[in-house]
């Protein structure tokens, strides 16, 4: 399909027109079983392309599912008309051209291709997991699911650019809900379990060995005491750190948000352009990288969706704010160095500033050493609820699992642990960062932003982290 599309694009573009084509074919597939009953498998396919035309200092877009030469000509004419209508109306500082001349490819490594495992075997796996989750009559709801998404894209430009990428992600999920009297508690495999790869991702993440542990932990929670409310040290497990990084570092550092583009929809940011290079975002243990080459992470790629070559960059180095999550256009507008993070959720959306692989670099502390530092505190993992203000500063998170730390030892389990803080102070209280042994590669399967809305997958990798003097409280949030 893409070979024919490249030929059609070459023939369709008139001489003297500066434009690009981004085509995408995405295939999504999901299987699930709940309470021992399989649901019908789901599969969807979406194919189309977007033409972007640069003309008179402005741009115009037009998307189409007709990938013939005639269809591309119609889309190009529409995009050119929009560019002409936008002349003189673009935001200040828009660059003369965003077209790339880069060429290259990227392919997800699948050690065991998703398609090599039959649908019946996938369903049988989920039924087995479902049976194993029902360990006790107090488990009254339980289920497991697996999903796979393949996105193949081709970017062509009239400046000679040609980028072909094929990305495959696997998303496993599992939960058990236990009830006793008026108490109900849920324990899950976690929504942060998402990685690039094939069927082998399930084993890499311990999916097949998790059911009994999850079910027994749900039973422990209904017998546990409520989390105490106090200020104390807190160790946040890696799967919860994923959301903490996403909400209170990732979104505030998106440069289009800082410039005000998202203000009326997804909010603004407490970060301002003047902060980069000097502002202390966290303690000197905080190192946040944009790393599109992390093996197996959900949004690893060689080029962003505007064809900019991607490489590892530090956004926060030794606690100091270094650079924003700003793509080429935002970098030009703000006169700040950013990263290759222009991303589109589908063929009918333009690329905007998005998180990709946003990671907290591991430190030197073993998990037991982090625990040993705490005289009185709590360990939490797996997100249950979250809330953060529209400047991404004040936040509150609730977790599924809590365990008290007393005199340097993990002790009793507590239910409904929550914590809250202010981003600009919270990260400065970071006093311990786990090493590679607690390093977890995961992410988020749905992150919404933009008008019209774009929901994309995001990668995050992080170890467990220790924070000092955090406001912790109990109760269903």
Steps between C-alpha positions, in 0.01 A plus 500: 500500500771747599706440184199588284423798722849642458466485121153659512624782725791577266263527203231694688711792627528793257838666447565779748275370778663432841315223678517173687293185516464289814321170443411253770354151525405392851365161607369447854397170654376413849390192696347480846339265749296606804376273776610202292305602190680610181382814322487517120843594361523847350702612200507833322697639207547863401681619187542852364735790438537870571645758263664807655568795269724798578411815308542872561635456852203285602399135500189307402394142569271254323452132580363226278431128485531509118866420449485500122679769303165670441414485870833652595454779245163591654648501852793710383265756342298521823815538711631774271169686528522485880860622491400797285212578737743486796754738353566782746305322772759258638623535857801732540837338447382220275802361308545550127493121445455187708575258214781252556743337261578210737484139381486190716305209646403353837353159582387359834683181590251217556676191634168311481273670244148572623357334188693177570264424790151394394186678626386179669829477693466863611147434626609181678778691676252757632255230612781329693596828667136568581462161667811562707376839620200343674690378806226572756124555515570858612642574152177621338633652178810416301633507147794519263563649157770545239513754220737558209538801274710524186559840342686521170570849367664665201608864489596657165598860431578706191842566656593135448397372841394138529438333838341156543425371852319192631413498871328217691388521863347245736275597792412233761255563785358301790299570816332338798237665721437365850209580732427428863209670674508870409864486386595462131856520368648464152847377414623512142793426274508876440413727210868589451584163345569583135807424290616466145555147376310184420333229707819465706408824681251303712774280644741793532244675722412190704141491377453123527638482855296790642141371559540333840704790641248758382206305642665439838601866527138603437400273789771652721368849427146426618645384832747789529465814711446841344812691402594747776498874429821687576807655345758230441764365264359310204651248260308500174515179298600519134153435357363798698807709417394464135192713562684740732754575228232521232279750678740719699802504267388395152199725453651810664802479267300485174606817324176566313322491837759743644439729200126494573373283214319255731367752751132477407493120486767303688632790708821693531822445698665649807824489296596813303757535218733700724546204737701284259866481590466631856185372678546231766219257421616231742783380720835426339393133478236585237606424144222486239581398144316493171633168367348370175751212490412322829461135398140382506354825632156587363596802289850418383556628146773631269309807374204699622192547282650806332808298406739651757773257602452404866777465756533490877491839673479602865199713592607523865865445594608474864170661598533805271254562217695463172263491202129464419301236316480724196499391136663698218215750458471577872877523532504765228217697661655494849867515394572200722665167421255211527476141376355299211152455648250613233248215506159432347248246632378401152521575128230769526670709769795743476803439721516700824736512799462172691681293754670191360752301710535717810717328760638551849858377485593233759717582799727290722269384779373146546131484590584359844737792556219746425280322756781495755521882490139539620423511870127547447341509159307314234556313176231538229447355155247477214285804429132498592403868464657829406433872492721791398426867439500656153849646545630153593620614839274389789424127488339215692544127423341190649657153480373142522772369730665644809746352745632676810871544556612494864860523619634417155274198433185441295225398743119493489285546189261799496213578266405820314837677516505849349757776479502860380743780433609787279718410203738790554573379857438127477789418266742696720420256781639208296764341723548152356490350147497127438755325283450281193361216713177695559499665155167447326423563132131579446285794403148623437268362233282813475614861537260763371584845372425739213193627315371288336606255770794269443553195724849350475709237673789623714804319638643548849782315674597553862628333817339525844561837668509629859353842590523677835220652707201446270134553595355145515137426584249216501154457354353416160602794281 
